[in-house]
Amino acid sequence: MTHIFGELLSVNLGQAGPMTVQGETIVTGFDKRPTEGAARVETDGPAADDHVDDAGDPDRAVLCYQLRHYDDWRRELGRDLPPGTFGENLTVDGPADDEVLIGDELRVGEVLLRVTQPRIPCRKMAVRLGREDIPARYLAGGRVGFFCRVVEPGLLRAGDKMELVRRGESGVSVAEVARVLHRERPDAAALTRVLGCDALPPALRAKAERLLARATGTGEEWSGERTLIVTARRREAEDVVSFDLADPDGVRLPDFAAGQFLTLSLDIPGIARPVVRTYTVAGRTEDGLGYRVAVKRAPAPAGASGVPDGLASAHLHTEVAVGTRLRARAPRGRFVVRPGRRPVVLVSAGIGITPLLAMLAHLAAEDGETARAVHFVHGARSSRELAFGSYVRDLAASRERIRTHLMFSRPLPEDRPGRDHDETGRVTPAVLERILPSLDADYYVCGPAGFMADIVGGLAERGVPADRIHHEFFGAARPLPGEEQADAGPVVCGADGRPVTVTFARSGMTVPWRENTFSLLALAEQAGLRPDASCRTGLCGTCVTTLDDGEIAYVIDPTAPVEPGQVPVCCARPTTSVMIDL
């Protein structure tokens, strides 16, 4: 089947340059202008064009936008709009979005394109047209255009016909995907139909699967909150208590990835709303059915008079006993052990030991050719502050390939080298270099901010590649070497004198809020997270997530209705310390 589907009116190219968007200067190739003559299109897009945001994504190599949409915009805005205004590579006189199917193959000149997905508007579009409302109107009006993958490179030019050489087999149109994934609330039937499209790109398929799980309440993890009962509590160190949590009916709790967190909602007397906190799953309970979490009692901020100890940890330490029922969300978090063949080095300090305990158990269970050598290195002040020390020693004693090195910075008079600890001092990069057979390893590092900066920066200085250093903060995070953010501004403090922080519940990371940060999304990206986001103007719903705790305000009013307990992070800022489900 081959028939004329349209005509190429203009080829638009642009060079990367600075653009100020929401107070932030970014580099973008959005500003595209018509070009004369033939243009060569490679598998990653037009050869003479910069497309910064889409670089490396073959499913968004070429963007097409239709003349019919330009005609609508010109009437609506009352001004001339040259080709390339909407950042497209190809301006075409072609079919409407509901006539273009995902998987359609189009021949334009020598180039064969395959339609992959609708285009979702972004904040750069508002800057280019000088109208903040453009992205919202773009999506609401269904004037989206479409991205293509380059199947066969070649030359094309204005005047070339657009031929439809193969029809997408699923029958799912560009307009339908935009509506189901970006405009409507999750609908199981519509999402199932979209997921039936074999040509749907992996990124959109993953989003559709997440939306379907949300719509149906399915998936390995439980949906929403679940009641757990405390079956045991133990004093693990001077200021650390562990809690065994189980299903009240004795059902085995789902598996979790070693290093993940459990989110608890705590009803604390005198506090109007539940207090939400995350605590590492240190491992399974002894019967293998439940989870064990460890909680360090958080002290008041240094130098802050009249400020009490941490609200949630104090409540758990003093009020939560065996038999207490707590509400929890399913384990989550991305600081988990990854597959590999290199030796693994687990490095921690203080309560940062807790995620590494689960990792150590996971690695100890490896066998055969997949079993890796493990080095467990931990620092504490003394035996009084060392949590789970005997557990670590016993597990190491059971596996020849596991080595431990415990360091006390302030050992007690009764602490004996070789029995209670291996060395006096602090864990530093120099210590790691001295005690490890080689620095050629995968590292998992967790602890206070200063410790993290020292270890991660020191490993990088010694030539360890960044992709082998995995880290997670305990307490408020700060940029590590090479991650500093320019002009971030001072940390904002609340009425109680404490810093306003943002906790990313899925990642188990807490980051201070700074004055010059535009949005929660911007803060997440500065912290190294990569949440789903598209428009950055509060209209597409891609970045909407759960607000677990705290209060927010909008710097840009979202155009779509926001359900209670939800927040589009691209246009929101915290007014108190908050926790969000990222």
C-alpha positions as CSV (number, residue, x, y, z in Angstrom):
1,M,0.0,0.0,0.0
2,T,1.4,3.3,-1.1
3,H,-0.5,6.6,-1.4
4,I,0.2,10.3,-1.0
5,F,-0.3,11.3,2.6
6,G,0.9,14.9,2.3
7,E,3.7,17.2,1.2
8,L,6.8,18.5,2.9
9,L,6.5,22.3,3.1
10,S,9.6,23.3,5.0
11,V,12.7,21.7,6.6
12,N,13.6,23.6,9.8
13,L,17.0,23.4,11.5
14,G,18.5,25.1,14.5
15,Q,21.7,25.3,16.5
16,A,21.9,24.9,20.2
17,G,21.9,28.1,22.2
18,P,21.0,29.6,25.6
19,M,17.3,30.3,26.5
20,T,16.1,31.6,29.8
21,V,13.2,29.5,31.0
22,Q,11.6,29.9,34.5
23,G,14.6,31.9,35.7
24,E,17.0,29.2,34.5
25,T,19.3,29.5,31.6
26,I,19.3,26.2,29.6
27,V,20.9,25.1,26.3
28,T,18.3,24.1,23.7
29,G,17.9,23.7,20.0
30,F,14.2,24.6,20.0
31,D,14.7,27.8,17.9
32,K,14.5,26.3,14.4
33,R,14.4,28.2,11.1
34,P,13.5,27.1,7.5
35,T,16.5,26.1,5.4
36,E,16.9,26.0,1.6
37,G,17.9,23.0,-0.5
38,A,18.3,19.4,0.4
39,A,18.9,18.3,4.0
40,R,20.5,15.0,5.0
41,V,18.7,13.0,7.7
42,E,20.6,10.5,9.7
43,T,19.3,7.9,12.2
44,D,19.6,10.4,15.0
45,G,17.8,13.2,13.1
46,P,18.7,16.0,10.6
47,A,22.5,16.2,10.3
48,A,22.7,20.0,10.6
49,D,20.3,20.3,13.5
50,D,20.7,20.4,17.2
51,H,18.0,18.8,19.3
52,V,19.4,18.8,22.8
53,D,16.4,17.3,24.7
54,D,15.9,14.4,22.3
55,A,19.6,13.6,21.7
56,G,20.2,9.9,21.9
57,D,16.5,9.0,21.6
58,P,15.9,7.4,18.2
59,D,12.2,7.4,18.8
60,R,12.2,11.2,18.8
61,A,14.7,11.8,16.0
62,V,12.4,13.8,13.7
63,L,9.4,16.0,14.7
64,C,6.6,16.7,12.3
65,Y,4.0,19.5,12.6
66,Q,1.1,20.0,10.3
67,L,0.0,23.1,8.3
68,R,-3.6,22.7,9.5
69,H,-2.3,23.4,13.1
70,Y,-0.5,26.5,11.9
71,D,-3.7,27.8,10.2
72,D,-5.5,27.4,13.5
73,W,-2.8,29.1,15.5
74,R,-2.6,32.0,13.1
75,R,-6.3,32.6,13.4
76,E,-6.3,32.2,17.1
77,L,-3.2,34.4,17.8
78,G,-3.8,36.9,15.0
79,R,-0.2,36.9,13.8
80,D,2.1,35.3,11.3
81,L,3.9,32.2,12.4
82,P,6.8,31.1,10.2
83,P,7.6,27.3,9.8
84,G,9.7,26.0,12.7
85,T,7.9,28.2,15.3
86,F,6.8,25.1,17.3
87,G,10.3,23.6,17.1
88,E,9.5,21.0,14.5
89,N,12.0,19.7,11.9
90,L,9.4,19.1,9.2
91,T,6.4,21.3,8.5
92,V,4.0,19.2,6.5
93,D,0.7,19.7,4.7
94,G,-0.6,16.4,5.9
95,P,-3.3,14.5,7.8
96,A,-4.8,15.3,11.2
97,D,-3.4,13.7,14.4
98,D,-6.3,11.3,14.6
99,E,-5.5,10.0,11.1
100,V,-1.8,9.3,11.8
101,L,-1.3,5.9,13.5
102,I,1.6,4.8,15.7
103,G,3.7,2.6,13.5
104,D,2.8,4.3,10.2
105,E,5.8,4.3,7.9
106,L,6.2,7.5,5.7
107,R,8.5,8.0,2.8
108,V,9.7,11.6,2.4
109,G,12.3,12.0,-0.4
110,E,14.9,9.3,0.3
111,V,14.0,9.1,4.0
112,L,11.8,6.4,5.5
113,L,10.2,7.5,8.8
114,R,8.2,5.5,11.3
115,V,5.7,7.4,13.5
116,T,6.4,6.7,17.2
117,Q,4.5,9.1,19.5
118,P,2.7,12.4,19.9
119,R,4.6,15.5,20.7
120,I,3.8,16.9,24.2
121,P,4.4,20.7,24.6
122,C,7.2,22.0,26.8
123,R,8.1,25.2,28.7
124,K,10.4,26.3,25.8
125,M,7.3,26.7,23.6
126,A,5.9,29.4,25.9
127,V,9.2,31.3,25.7
128,R,9.4,31.1,21.9
129,L,5.9,32.4,21.4
130,G,6.0,34.8,24.4
131,R,2.8,33.4,25.9
132,E,2.6,31.4,29.1
133,D,-0.7,29.8,28.1
134,I,0.5,28.3,24.8
135,P,1.5,24.8,26.1
136,A,-1.9,24.4,27.8
137,R,-3.7,25.5,24.7
138,Y,-1.5,23.3,22.6
139,L,-2.4,20.1,24.4
140,A,-6.0,20.9,25.2
141,G,-6.7,21.7,21.5
142,G,-5.2,18.3,20.4
143,R,-2.8,20.0,18.0
144,V,0.2,17.9,19.0
145,G,2.0,16.7,15.8
146,F,4.2,13.6,15.9
147,F,7.7,12.2,16.4
148,C,9.3,9.7,14.1
149,R,12.1,7.2,14.1
150,V,14.4,7.2,11.1
151,V,14.3,3.8,9.4
152,E,16.3,4.7,6.3
153,P,18.5,7.8,6.2
154,G,18.8,10.0,3.2
155,L,18.1,13.4,1.6
156,L,14.8,15.3,1.7
157,R,13.8,18.8,0.7
158,A,10.7,21.1,0.7
159,G,8.3,20.0,-2.0
160,D,8.9,16.3,-1.5
161,K,5.7,14.2,-1.3
162,M,4.9,12.3,2.0
163,E,3.9,8.8,1.0
164,L,2.2,6.4,3.4
165,V,4.0,3.1,2.6
166,R,2.9,1.0,5.5
167,R,0.0,1.4,7.9
168,G,0.4,0.9,11.7
169,E,-1.2,-2.4,12.6
170,S,-2.6,-1.5,15.9
171,G,-5.0,1.2,14.7
172,V,-4.0,3.5,17.6
173,S,-3.6,7.1,16.5
174,V,-1.3,9.8,17.7
175,A,-4.3,11.8,19.0
176,E,-5.5,8.7,21.0
177,V,-2.1,8.2,22.7
178,A,-1.9,11.9,23.6
179,R,-5.4,11.8,25.1
180,V,-5.0,8.6,27.1
181,L,-1.5,9.1,28.4
182,H,-1.4,12.9,28.9
183,R,-4.9,14.4,29.1
184,E,-7.3,11.9,30.7
185,R,-7.4,10.3,34.1
186,P,-6.1,6.7,34.0
187,D,-8.7,4.4,32.4
188,A,-8.0,0.7,32.3
189,A,-9.8,-0.1,29.0
190,A,-8.1,2.8,27.1
191,L,-4.7,2.0,28.6
192,T,-5.0,-1.6,27.7
193,R,-5.8,-0.7,24.1
194,V,-2.8,1.6,23.9
195,L,-0.6,-1.1,25.4
196,G,-1.7,-3.4,22.6
197,C,0.2,-1.3,20.2
198,D,3.4,-3.2,19.4
199,A,5.0,0.0,18.0
200,L,4.7,1.9,21.2
201,P,8.2,3.1,22.3
202,P,9.6,1.6,25.5
203,A,9.3,4.9,27.5
204,L,5.6,5.4,26.7
205,R,4.9,1.7,27.3
206,A,6.5,2.0,30.8
207,K,4.3,5.1,31.5
208,A,1.2,3.3,30.2
209,E,1.9,0.3,32.4
210,R,2.4,2.5,35.5
211,L,-0.9,4.3,34.8
212,L,-2.7,0.9,34.3
213,A,-1.3,-0.4,37.6
214,R,-2.6,2.8,39.2
215,A,-6.0,2.4,37.6
216,T,-6.4,-1.3,38.5
217,G,-4.5,-1.4,41.8
218,T,-2.4,-4.3,40.5
219,G,1.3,-5.0,40.7
220,E,3.6,-6.8,43.0
221,E,3.6,-4.0,45.6
222,W,0.4,-3.2,47.5
223,S,-1.6,-0.1,46.5
224,G,-1.9,2.7,49.0
225,E,-1.4,2.1,52.8
226,R,-1.5,-1.3,54.5
227,T,-1.7,-2.1,58.2
228,L,1.3,-3.8,59.8
229,I,1.7,-4.9,63.4
230,V,4.9,-4.6,65.5
231,T,5.9,-8.1,66.5
232,A,9.2,-7.3,68.2
233,R,11.5,-4.3,69.1
234,R,15.1,-4.4,70.0
235,R,17.7,-1.9,71.2
236,E,20.4,-2.2,68.5
237,A,22.6,0.6,69.8
238,E,22.5,3.5,72.2
239,D,20.2,5.5,70.0
240,V,18.9,2.9,67.5
241,V,15.9,0.7,67.9
242,S,14.7,-2.0,65.4
243,F,11.1,-2.9,64.8
244,D,9.8,-6.2,63.3
245,L,6.7,-5.5,61.2
246,A,4.3,-8.2,60.0
247,D,0.9,-8.6,58.4
248,P,-1.7,-9.0,61.1
249,D,-3.1,-12.1,59.4
250,G,0.4,-13.7,59.1
251,V,0.6,-13.3,55.3
252,R,4.1,-13.1,54.0
253,L,4.9,-9.5,53.0
254,P,6.1,-9.1,49.3
255,D,9.7,-9.3,48.3
256,F,11.7,-6.1,48.3
257,A,15.0,-5.0,46.6
258,A,17.9,-4.9,49.0
259,G,18.3,-1.2,50.0
260,Q,14.7,-0.1,49.7
261,F,12.7,2.0,52.2
262,L,9.3,1.5,53.8
263,T,7.1,4.5,54.2
264,L,5.2,4.8,57.5
265,S,2.3,7.1,58.4
266,L,2.4,7.8,62.1
267,D,-0.5,9.1,64.2
268,I,1.2,11.2,66.8
269,P,-0.8,12.8,69.7
270,G,-1.1,16.5,69.3
271,I,-0.3,16.5,65.6
272,A,-3.3,17.1,63.3
273,R,-2.1,15.2,60.3
274,P,-0.3,11.9,60.0
275,V,3.5,12.3,60.1
276,V,5.0,10.4,57.1
277,R,8.6,9.1,57.3
278,T,10.7,6.5,55.4
279,Y,12.9,3.9,57.1
280,T,15.2,1.4,55.5
281,V,14.1,-2.2,55.4
282,A,17.2,-3.7,57.1
283,G,16.1,-7.2,56.2
284,R,13.5,-9.9,56.8
285,T,12.3,-10.9,60.2
286,E,13.6,-14.2,61.6
287,D,10.6,-16.1,60.3
288,G,11.0,-14.7,56.8
289,L,7.5,-13.3,56.7
290,G,7.9,-9.7,57.7
291,Y,10.2,-6.7,57.5
292,R,12.7,-5.3,60.0
293,V,13.4,-1.5,60.1
294,A,15.9,0.4,62.2
295,V,15.2,3.9,63.6
296,K,17.8,6.2,65.0
297,R,16.5,8.8,67.4
298,A,17.1,12.1,65.6
299,P,18.6,14.8,67.9
300,A,17.5,18.5,67.8
301,P,19.5,20.6,65.4
302,A,22.9,21.7,66.9
303,G,22.6,25.2,68.5
304,A,18.8,25.3,68.2
305,S,17.4,26.1,71.6
306,G,13.9,25.0,72.4
307,V,13.7,22.7,69.4
308,P,12.8,19.1,70.3
309,D,14.3,15.8,69.1
310,G,13.0,14.4,65.8
311,L,9.2,14.1,66.0
312,A,8.8,10.7,64.3
313,S,11.8,9.0,65.7
314,A,11.1,10.1,69.3
315,H,7.5,8.8,68.9
316,L,8.7,5.4,67.6
317,H,11.3,5.1,70.4
318,T,9.0,6.0,73.3
319,E,5.5,5.1,72.2
320,V,5.5,2.3,69.7
321,A,5.5,-1.2,71.4
322,V,4.9,-4.8,70.4
323,G,1.3,-5.0,69.3
324,T,1.2,-1.4,67.9
325,R,-0.4,-1.2,64.5
326,L,1.2,1.1,61.9
327,R,0.2,2.1,58.4
328,A,2.8,1.5,55.7
329,R,3.3,1.9,51.9
330,A,5.1,-0.8,49.9
331,P,8.9,-0.8,49.8
332,R,10.4,1.5,47.3
333,G,13.7,3.2,46.4
334,R,16.4,3.1,43.7
335,F,19.5,2.7,45.9
336,V,19.6,-1.1,45.4
337,V,22.2,-3.7,44.5
338,R,22.7,-4.0,40.8
339,P,23.8,-7.1,38.9
340,G,27.4,-7.3,38.0
341,R,30.7,-9.3,38.2
342,R,33.0,-6.9,39.9
343,P,33.7,-7.1,43.6
344,V,31.3,-5.0,45.7
345,V,32.4,-2.6,48.4
346,L,29.7,-1.5,51.0
347,V,30.8,1.6,52.8
348,S,28.8,3.3,55.6
349,A,28.9,5.4,58.7
350,G,26.5,5.6,61.6
351,I,22.8,4.7,60.8
352,G,23.8,4.6,57.1
353,I,24.6,0.9,57.8
354,T,20.9,-0.1,57.5
355,P,20.4,-0.3,53.7
356,L,23.8,-2.0,53.5
357,L,22.6,-4.7,55.9
358,A,20.0,-5.8,53.4
359,M,22.5,-5.5,50.6
360,L,25.0,-7.7,52.5
361,A,22.4,-10.4,53.0
362,H,21.5,-10.3,49.3
363,L,25.1,-10.6,48.2
364,A,25.8,-13.4,50.8
365,A,23.0,-15.4,49.2
366,E,24.6,-15.3,45.8
367,D,26.2,-18.6,44.8
368,G,28.1,-20.3,42.0
369,E,29.6,-18.2,39.3
370,T,27.4,-15.2,40.1
371,A,28.8,-14.9,43.7
372,R,30.8,-11.7,44.1
373,A,33.5,-10.8,46.6
374,V,32.2,-8.4,49.2
375,H,34.0,-5.9,51.4
376,F,31.9,-4.4,54.2
377,V,33.5,-1.2,55.6
378,H,31.7,0.7,58.4
379,G,32.5,3.5,60.8
380,A,31.0,4.2,64.2
381,R,32.1,6.2,67.3
382,S,32.3,3.1,69.5
383,S,30.7,-0.2,70.4
384,R,27.9,1.8,72.1
385,E,26.9,3.4,68.8
386,L,27.5,0.3,66.6
387,A,24.2,-1.2,65.4
388,F,24.0,-4.8,64.1
389,G,27.7,-5.4,64.6
390,S,27.3,-9.0,65.6
391,Y,25.0,-9.7,62.7
392,V,27.6,-8.4,60.3
393,R,30.4,-10.5,61.9
394,D,28.3,-13.7,61.9
395,L,27.3,-13.2,58.3
396,A,30.9,-12.6,57.2
397,A,32.1,-15.6,59.2
398,S,29.8,-17.8,57.1
399,R,31.2,-16.7,53.8
400,E,34.9,-16.7,52.9
401,R,34.3,-14.2,50.1
402,I,33.0,-11.6,52.6
403,R,35.5,-9.3,54.4
404,T,34.6,-6.7,57.0
405,H,36.5,-3.7,58.4
406,L,35.0,-1.9,61.4
407,M,36.4,1.4,62.5
408,F,35.7,3.3,65.8
409,S,36.5,7.0,65.9
410,R,36.1,7.3,69.7
411,P,36.5,3.8,71.1
412,L,35.5,3.2,74.7
413,P,38.1,2.0,77.2
414,E,36.7,-1.5,77.1
415,D,36.6,-1.6,73.2
416,R,39.4,-4.0,72.0
417,P,41.0,-3.9,68.6
418,G,40.6,-7.3,66.8
419,R,37.5,-8.1,69.0
420,D,35.2,-5.1,68.8
421,H,36.7,-3.2,65.9
422,D,39.6,-3.5,63.4
423,E,41.0,0.0,63.6
424,T,40.7,3.3,65.4
425,G,39.9,6.3,63.2
426,R,37.4,7.3,60.5
427,V,36.6,5.6,57.2
428,T,38.3,7.7,54.5
429,P,39.2,7.2,50.8
430,A,42.8,6.6,51.9
431,V,41.7,3.8,54.2
432,L,39.7,2.2,51.4
433,E,42.7,2.4,49.1
434,R,44.9,0.8,51.8
435,I,42.6,-2.1,52.8
436,L,41.0,-3.1,49.5
437,P,42.9,-5.5,47.1
438,S,41.9,-3.1,44.3
439,L,39.7,-0.1,43.7
440,D,38.3,-1.8,40.7
441,A,34.9,-2.5,42.2
442,D,31.3,-1.4,42.5
443,Y,30.7,0.9,45.5
444,Y,27.5,1.4,47.6
445,V,28.0,4.3,50.0
446,C,25.6,5.6,52.7
447,G,26.0,8.0,55.6
448,P,25.9,11.6,56.8
449,A,26.5,14.4,54.3
450,G,30.2,15.1,55.2
451,F,31.1,11.4,55.1
452,M,29.4,11.0,51.7
453,A,31.2,14.0,50.2
454,D,34.6,12.7,51.4
455,I,34.1,9.1,50.2
456,V,32.4,9.8,46.9
457,G,34.8,12.7,46.0
458,G,37.9,10.7,47.1
459,L,36.9,7.7,45.0
460,A,36.4,9.9,42.0
461,E,39.8,11.5,42.5
462,R,41.3,8.1,42.6
463,G,39.9,7.3,39.2
464,V,36.8,5.2,40.1
465,P,34.2,5.9,37.3
466,A,31.1,7.7,38.5
467,D,28.8,4.9,37.3
468,R,30.4,2.5,39.8
469,I,29.7,4.7,42.8
470,H,26.2,4.4,44.1
471,H,25.3,6.6,47.1
472,E,22.5,7.6,49.4
473,F,22.3,10.2,52.1
474,F,21.1,9.7,55.6
475,G,19.8,13.1,56.8
476,A,19.6,16.2,54.5
477,A,21.6,15.7,51.4
478,R,24.0,18.2,49.9
479,P,25.7,18.3,46.5
480,L,28.7,16.0,46.2
481,P,31.9,16.9,44.3
482,G,31.0,17.5,40.7
483,E,27.3,18.0,41.5
484,E,27.3,21.6,42.8
485,Q,24.5,23.8,41.5
486,A,25.4,27.3,40.6
487,D,23.5,30.2,42.4
488,A,21.3,27.8,44.3
489,G,20.9,30.4,47.1
490,P,20.7,29.9,50.8
491,V,18.8,27.1,52.5
492,V,15.2,28.2,53.5
493,C,14.3,27.7,57.2
494,G,10.8,27.3,58.6
495,A,9.3,29.1,61.6
496,D,10.8,26.5,63.9
497,G,14.3,27.3,62.8
498,R,14.8,24.0,61.0
499,P,15.7,23.9,57.3
500,V,12.8,23.3,54.9
501,T,13.6,19.9,53.3
502,V,12.2,17.8,50.5
503,T,12.2,14.1,51.0
504,F,12.0,11.9,47.9
505,A,10.3,8.9,49.3
506,R,11.0,6.4,46.6
507,S,14.7,7.3,46.5
508,G,15.1,7.7,50.2
509,M,16.8,11.1,49.8
510,T,16.3,14.3,51.8
511,V,17.4,17.6,50.2
512,P,17.3,21.1,51.6
513,W,15.1,23.6,49.8
514,R,17.0,26.7,48.5
515,E,15.7,30.1,47.7
516,N,16.6,30.2,44.0
517,T,15.2,26.8,43.1
518,F,12.2,27.1,40.7
519,S,10.2,23.9,41.5
520,L,10.2,20.5,43.2
521,L,11.0,19.0,39.8
522,A,14.1,21.3,39.5
523,L,15.2,20.2,42.9
524,A,14.8,16.5,42.1
525,E,16.9,16.9,39.0
526,Q,19.6,18.8,40.9
527,A,19.7,15.9,43.3
528,G,20.4,13.5,40.5
529,L,16.9,12.1,40.1
530,R,15.2,11.8,36.7
531,P,11.5,11.8,37.3
532,D,9.0,11.6,34.4
533,A,8.3,15.1,33.1
534,S,7.3,16.7,29.9
535,C,5.7,20.1,29.6
536,R,7.1,21.7,32.8
537,T,4.1,24.0,32.9
538,G,1.5,22.1,34.9
539,L,-0.6,20.9,32.0
540,C,0.3,17.4,30.8
541,G,0.1,15.5,34.1
542,T,3.3,13.5,33.4
543,C,5.1,14.7,36.6
544,V,2.1,14.4,38.9
545,T,3.0,12.4,42.0
546,T,1.7,11.8,45.6
547,L,2.3,14.5,48.2
548,D,2.9,12.3,51.3
549,D,3.4,15.1,53.8
550,G,3.7,18.8,54.1
551,E,2.4,21.9,52.2
552,I,3.1,23.3,48.8
553,A,2.3,26.4,46.8
554,Y,2.1,26.8,43.0
555,V,4.5,29.1,41.2
556,I,2.5,28.3,38.0
557,D,-1.2,27.4,38.4
558,P,-1.7,23.9,37.0
559,T,-4.3,23.9,34.2
560,A,-5.6,20.4,34.8
561,P,-7.5,19.5,38.0
562,V,-5.2,18.1,40.7
563,E,-6.7,15.5,43.0
564,P,-6.3,15.9,46.7
565,G,-2.9,14.5,47.9
566,Q,-1.4,14.9,44.4
567,V,1.1,17.5,43.1
568,P,2.5,18.3,39.7
569,V,6.1,18.8,40.8
570,C,7.1,20.9,37.7
571,C,5.1,23.9,39.0
572,A,5.1,23.5,42.8
573,R,7.3,24.7,45.6
574,P,7.3,23.6,49.3
575,T,6.0,26.0,52.0
576,T,6.9,23.5,54.7
577,S,9.1,20.4,54.7
578,V,7.5,18.0,52.4
579,M,7.7,14.4,51.3
580,I,6.8,13.4,47.7
581,D,6.6,10.0,46.0
582,L,9.7,10.2,43.8
